[in-house]
C-alpha cells in the first residue's frame, strides 16, 4: 500500500474515521517526505526481542558510523527516519477493560508490521500528569519513584520529589508577550519573529511511532481512529468506547540532506544556506554517539554512572523514564541571515557565528577556540561541516566562556578555557546544556529523540525581513520546527538542563543582558511543553490501572 491508497482508505465510507484537517495534513506531509527522502538499505536488525526500556531500540537500527566532512572523524548513529507523535486526552478514567483493549491494540500494531525501520516500531507510550491525577493518590504515591539528592553544575537537585512533575515555562520562553515573563531576569525582551507565548499542554497520553516509511506511520493513527486498516489489510480498529480525544499529530524527519530538500521544496529564501549533508535544519548533525547516554542511565534505576531516584530493580516503574516533549518554531531566517539582509542585525550569521552558537567559543585543542572555522564562503551550503564532535569540557565551561577572563583565544599561550574565539563573552548551546546534563564520570544522562518537522502549528503572521527583501507570511504558514523529545531520569533534571542552556544568568552577569552571543535562544521559540512518564514496556498500557 502506498500513501495514495492510504488516503483512499481514510476516505472510504466503510471506515469509521472522520477525516479531519489534521489527518489530511499528515497524509499530504507524508506523501511529500516519501517523495523527497532517499531510499535506505539497512542491515538486518540484530534484535529479536524488545527491551523492557521502551525507547531502547538501538539494536533495531543501523550501527554507528564514522563521518568526516571537514571537522575530523565523528562517530554518529542515525536512528529511524521518521517519528510520528500522537498526543491524546482521555474523556474518562480508563478501566481494566480499557487497559486490555489498549494492550491488545499495541500488540496488534506490532504484529502487523515487521519489527524494523522498514516496518514499524512503537518508540514509546508515555503518560502525563493529567493521567496520574485521575488515579487514586495512594496508588500513585506508593509506586511513583522519588528523587534522591544529585549534584549538577546548576546546583543540587532536591531529594524526595516525584520523578514526574509538570513542565513549566523556561527562562527564555515567551510568557505574557515577553521572554521570561513579568519576573524575567532580563525584562522587556521579545523574540524577533515568533514571539509566541508558551503553553503547557494537558495531554494524558503520548504515542510515539517510528518507521522509515511515512505510509506505515500514517496508517497507525488512522487505524486507532477507526480506519479498520493496517499495513494494507483489513484489521478491525480497537473499540475504545470514546475514551480517546486524539490531538493533532506531529511528524518528525531525520535523514542526511532531507532538511535542505524540504527547504528547497517550500521555497524558503535561506534554503541555499542549509547544509545539504546535514540531518538537522540548523545545519549541524545531532546524532553524535558521545552526546547521548546509554538507555539504562536515563531510567529510574540508573546504572553505574548515576542513579537519581529511589527506584529498585523489580519495582513497578524501574525501567521507566521521563520524557520532555516540546514544539519549537525555528527562526531560520535569522539563523541563516546574510549581511545587510536584516537591518536589526546587519552583520548576518556566517558559519563561524553559527558554530559558536551551537557548540562553544573556548574549545580546548583547537587553534582559535571554535570546533571548525568553515569554508571561505561562509554561507553557501552551510558554509562549513555538518559533523562536529560533541566535546565535554566540564560543567564550568559555559561560565568560563561567558566571563572570557582570558580575552582572545589564540596560539602562543592563550588557548585556554577562559578565552574565546572573538575575545568577548560567549555561550554555546551544547556548553550551556552540559552545565547539568552529565553524571560525575561524564556520562550523558539524556537521550535526544528530536528532529526537524515542518508544519503551521502556532505560527503567527510575520514578515521574513523588515526591508523590501522580506516576504509576508500568513498565520499558520508551514515553518521549520524542532519536534523536541528527550528522555531523562527525572523531570527536575530536565528543568536544570533547560535552565542551564537558556543561560539567562550568564547573559545577565557577563553579556550585558544581550542575547546576540547566547547560544540558540533567540532562534528558537517553544510554543508547547509537557512532561511525561515513560513506563517500562511491561506496563505501557495504562499503568497502575490494575492496582486500582
Secondary structure, DSSP 8 states (H G I E B T S, - for coil): --HHHHHHHHH-TT------HHHHHHHHHHHHHHHHS--------S-SS--SSTT--GGGS---EEE-SSS--EEE----SEEEEEEEEESS---HHHHHHHHHHHHHHHHHS-SSTTS-EEEEEEEEHHHHHTS-HHHHHHHS-BB--EEETTEEE-SS-BS-------TTSEETTEET-TT-SSTT---SS---B-EE---SEEEEEEES-HHHHHHHHHHHTT--EETTEE------TT-EEE---EEEE--TTHHHHHHHHHT-TTGGGS-TT-SSTTSS---BGGGS--GGGGSSS--SS---B---TTSTTTT-EEEEEEEEEE-HHHHT--TTS-GGGTT---HHHHHHHHS-S--TTSSSSSS----SSSSGGGSS-S--------TTHHHHHHH-TTEE-BTTTB-STTEESSSS--B-HHHHHTTTSB-TTS-B-EEE--EEEEE-TT---EES-SSTT--EE-TT--EEEEEEEEEES-HHHHHHHHHHHH-HHHHHHHSTT--TTBTTGGGEEEEEEEEEEE--GGG-SSTTGGG-
